[in-house]
Amino acid sequence: MTVVNVVAGPLIGSVIGYFTNYIAVKMLFRPINPVKIGNRTLPFTPGMIPKRKSDLAKALGKAVGENLFTREDVKGLLQSEPIEQKVVNGIATQIEDILKQSVAGLITEYAGEDIYEEKKQMLEDMLCEKITEEILKMDLAKLIIEGGASAVKEKLQGSMLAMFISDDLIASMAEPIADQIKDYMAEHGDIVLWPSVDRQMTELMETPLAEEVPMLGLDLTGMRRKIRQVYETLIEQNIDGLLEDFDIAGTVSKKVDEMDVLELETLVLSVMKKELDGIVNLGALIGFLLGLLNILIAAL
């Protein structure tokens, strides 16, 4: 037996084993579409994964939903400290960003400057109207008598006019003065009040909300603690109902089924390329050993 005969057998067996396994691995994904000759589809086309992609998606969905990522796992994840902290920080940051803005800024940002001006004008008109209504409801004559009598007497004290200014005189003058004030306010109240109302309203609307919060008795330092309490209560009371609607297996199955075959191939190879290459190389090794064994048997 020559050296060529000795070497050729194992080498040929190695090449056959290598390419056999290589083709087998490729046939997992190739061809992507059925190959037809006339009306007949060639066997093993399309590849195994393209042909059984829906079944693979269902199997993966079931495995993930029932074994790898169960409802208990989801519940534990949502209640874990890192997730809870991220949620709390996210909400608190959003609130803090909002509080840095003014009411005017928020309305302008989300509704537009025209809407802001329109709503501001409506609010100012309403305030002027309400203030005027309250003034007209007041007993101005009584207020003039109660507040004005003592003031007038104090100013005129020690003078000759003090002898002529009596409570009855002040009361007799209060009524017509009160009527004139009411008539003027009824006709010109909005004009008189609007500049002050507009100035105060503009100042209030353009003040950052963070500066107004302390006046409302809100504690920004305790805001995160309150958000955490709300989140914990929400998860504890609603997690079971939420998970009832959260079909993990169905979601995974749908995601896999919607993937393009090439994308699925890339995903599988990114995880198993080393193992699949090992199978191909193992084919070469087995072919080599079988060729060598065949020579040994022939020699015997």
FENKADA-V661734 format. One record per residue. RES is the residue in three letters. PSI is psi in whole degrees, -180 to 180 (999 if undefined). NEAR is the number of other C-alpha atoms within 10 Angstrom. Layout:
res->{RES | RES}
psi->{PSI | PSI}
near->{NEAR | NEAR}
//
This chain:
res->{MET | THR | VAL | VAL | ASN | VAL | VAL | ALA | GLY | PRO | LEU | ILE | GLY | SER | VAL | ILE | GLY | TYR | PHE | THR | ASN | TYR | ILE | ALA | VAL | LYS | MET | LEU | PHE | ARG | PRO | ILE | ASN | PRO | VAL | LYS | ILE | GLY | ASN | ARG | THR | LEU | PRO | PHE | THR | PRO | GLY | MET | ILE | PRO | LYS | ARG | LYS | SER | ASP | LEU | ALA | LYS | ALA | LEU | GLY | LYS | ALA | VAL | GLY | GLU | ASN | LEU | PHE | THR | ARG | GLU | ASP | VAL | LYS | GLY | LEU | LEU | GLN | SER | GLU | PRO | ILE | GLU | GLN | LYS | VAL | VAL | ASN | GLY | ILE | ALA | THR | GLN | ILE | GLU | ASP | ILE | LEU | LYS | GLN | SER | VAL | ALA | GLY | LEU | ILE | THR | GLU | TYR | ALA | GLY | GLU | ASP | ILE | TYR | GLU | GLU | LYS | LYS | GLN | MET | LEU | GLU | ASP | MET | LEU | CYS | GLU | LYS | ILE | THR | GLU | GLU | ILE | LEU | LYS | MET | ASP | LEU | ALA | LYS | LEU | ILE | ILE | GLU | GLY | GLY | ALA | SER | ALA | VAL | LYS | GLU | LYS | LEU | GLN | GLY | SER | MET | LEU | ALA | MET | PHE | ILE | SER | ASP | ASP | LEU | ILE | ALA | SER | MET | ALA | GLU | PRO | ILE | ALA | ASP | GLN | ILE | LYS | ASP | TYR | MET | ALA | GLU | HIS | GLY | ASP | ILE | VAL | LEU | TRP | PRO | SER | VAL | ASP | ARG | GLN | MET | THR | GLU | LEU | MET | GLU | THR | PRO | LEU | ALA | GLU | GLU | VAL | PRO | MET | LEU | GLY | LEU | ASP | LEU | THR | GLY | MET | ARG | ARG | LYS | ILE | ARG | GLN | VAL | TYR | GLU | THR | LEU | ILE | GLU | GLN | ASN | ILE | ASP | GLY | LEU | LEU | GLU | ASP | PHE | ASP | ILE | ALA | GLY | THR | VAL | SER | LYS | LYS | VAL | ASP | GLU | MET | ASP | VAL | LEU | GLU | LEU | GLU | THR | LEU | VAL | LEU | SER | VAL | MET | LYS | LYS | GLU | LEU | ASP | GLY | ILE | VAL | ASN | LEU | GLY | ALA | LEU | ILE | GLY | PHE | LEU | LEU | GLY | LEU | LEU | ASN | ILE | LEU | ILE | ALA | ALA | LEU}
psi->{126 | 168 | -38 | -44 | -38 | -44 | -35 | -44 | -56 | -39 | -44 | -42 | -38 | -45 | -43 | -45 | -40 | -53 | -29 | -48 | -35 | -45 | -39 | -42 | -44 | -33 | -9 | -35 | -18 | 147 | 159 | -37 | 157 | 144 | 122 | 143 | 104 | -126 | 1 | 137 | 130 | 143 | 151 | 21 | 134 | -176 | 169 | -46 | -45 | -38 | -36 | 28 | -41 | -43 | -39 | -41 | -45 | -41 | -43 | -42 | -44 | -43 | -43 | -46 | -34 | -19 | -44 | -35 | 77 | 175 | -36 | -36 | -43 | -45 | -45 | -37 | -45 | -28 | 0 | 155 | -45 | -45 | -45 | -42 | -41 | -43 | -48 | -47 | -40 | -46 | -45 | -40 | -42 | -43 | -43 | -38 | -40 | -41 | -19 | -17 | 166 | 167 | -41 | -44 | -41 | -46 | -42 | -40 | -44 | -22 | -19 | 153 | -35 | -43 | -41 | -49 | -39 | -48 | -37 | -43 | -43 | -42 | -40 | -43 | -41 | -43 | -44 | -43 | -44 | -40 | -43 | -43 | -43 | -38 | -42 | -26 | -20 | 150 | 83 | -35 | -44 | -40 | -39 | -43 | -47 | -42 | -30 | -33 | -51 | -38 | -43 | -45 | -38 | -41 | -34 | 1 | 129 | -6 | 167 | -28 | -24 | -27 | -24 | -16 | 105 | 169 | -36 | -38 | -43 | -40 | -36 | -28 | -25 | -41 | -52 | -35 | -43 | -41 | -40 | -40 | -44 | -43 | -42 | -43 | -37 | -34 | -36 | 15 | -44 | -36 | -40 | -43 | -28 | -45 | -44 | -43 | -43 | -41 | -46 | -40 | -42 | -44 | -43 | -45 | -26 | 2 | 131 | 140 | -30 | -30 | -23 | -25 | -47 | -33 | -25 | -2 | 17 | 138 | 104 | -31 | -27 | 4 | -43 | -38 | -40 | -41 | -42 | -43 | -42 | -43 | -47 | -42 | -41 | -46 | -46 | -39 | -21 | -2 | -40 | -44 | -36 | -44 | -25 | -34 | -8 | 95 | 92 | -49 | -45 | -38 | -46 | -45 | -45 | -40 | -45 | -42 | -29 | -9 | 143 | 148 | -41 | -38 | -40 | -40 | -45 | -40 | -47 | -44 | -31 | -25 | -38 | 13 | -44 | -42 | -42 | -39 | -36 | -38 | -42 | -46 | -33 | -36 | -41 | -41 | -44 | -41 | -41 | -45 | -39 | -40 | -42 | -41 | -39 | -38 | -41 | -40 | -41 | -35 | -33 | 999}
near->{8 | 7 | 7 | 8 | 10 | 15 | 14 | 16 | 19 | 23 | 18 | 15 | 21 | 24 | 16 | 17 | 21 | 22 | 15 | 15 | 20 | 18 | 12 | 15 | 16 | 13 | 18 | 17 | 20 | 22 | 17 | 17 | 13 | 17 | 14 | 11 | 8 | 6 | 6 | 9 | 12 | 11 | 10 | 14 | 18 | 20 | 21 | 16 | 19 | 23 | 20 | 12 | 20 | 16 | 13 | 16 | 22 | 19 | 15 | 18 | 25 | 18 | 16 | 18 | 20 | 13 | 12 | 12 | 15 | 16 | 20 | 11 | 13 | 15 | 16 | 12 | 13 | 18 | 17 | 11 | 11 | 11 | 13 | 17 | 14 | 11 | 16 | 21 | 15 | 12 | 16 | 19 | 13 | 11 | 13 | 15 | 11 | 16 | 17 | 15 | 17 | 19 | 18 | 20 | 19 | 17 | 17 | 15 | 11 | 10 | 11 | 13 | 14 | 11 | 13 | 19 | 14 | 10 | 13 | 17 | 14 | 12 | 15 | 22 | 17 | 13 | 18 | 21 | 17 | 13 | 17 | 20 | 15 | 9 | 16 | 18 | 10 | 12 | 13 | 18 | 21 | 14 | 13 | 19 | 20 | 15 | 11 | 17 | 19 | 13 | 13 | 14 | 17 | 11 | 10 | 14 | 12 | 10 | 10 | 9 | 11 | 14 | 11 | 9 | 14 | 14 | 15 | 11 | 12 | 17 | 17 | 13 | 14 | 21 | 17 | 12 | 14 | 19 | 15 | 12 | 16 | 21 | 13 | 12 | 19 | 15 | 11 | 12 | 20 | 20 | 11 | 14 | 18 | 16 | 13 | 13 | 18 | 18 | 11 | 12 | 17 | 14 | 12 | 15 | 17 | 14 | 17 | 18 | 17 | 17 | 13 | 14 | 13 | 11 | 8 | 8 | 8 | 12 | 10 | 15 | 8 | 9 | 16 | 17 | 13 | 14 | 16 | 18 | 12 | 13 | 17 | 14 | 12 | 11 | 16 | 13 | 11 | 10 | 16 | 14 | 10 | 13 | 15 | 10 | 8 | 13 | 14 | 20 | 22 | 17 | 16 | 20 | 24 | 15 | 12 | 20 | 19 | 13 | 13 | 12 | 19 | 13 | 11 | 18 | 16 | 13 | 12 | 12 | 14 | 10 | 10 | 12 | 13 | 10 | 11 | 17 | 15 | 13 | 17 | 19 | 19 | 16 | 22 | 25 | 19 | 17 | 23 | 24 | 17 | 17 | 21 | 20 | 14 | 15 | 18 | 11 | 9 | 9 | 8 | 5}
//
